[in-house]
Amino acid sequence: MKQRIVITGAAGFIGSHLAEALLNRDCSVVGIDNLLTGDLANIAHLAGRDFVFVKHDVTNYIYISGPVHYVLHWASPASPIDYLELPIPTLKVGALGTHKALGL
């Protein structure tokens, strides 16, 4: 059975590369990102593959229809500049985002 994997922070540097690597291993990938610091350009090359992008803030309830085999939570503003400019969203995605992702 093909593994279906959800990646939060999919439009970020790590998430986008991880999505590509998993697709190359014949996995199905659902990428979630609110695009606060991620960029659609990072995942544009995944179009036409077994990749679905969902624009969503993972600090809110996450619903993914169908089976989910693994959840890889990489969502977070990821630079010292982001931490200074976005302190509350950074804390929320770390705490609430993890809690919501575990609900999948």
Secondary structure, 3 states (H helix, E strand, C coil): CCCEEEEECCCCHHHHHHHHHHHHCCCEEEEEECCCCCCHHHCHHHCCCCEEEEECCCCCCCCCCCCCCEEEECCCCCCHHHHHHCHHHHHHHHHHHHHHHHCC
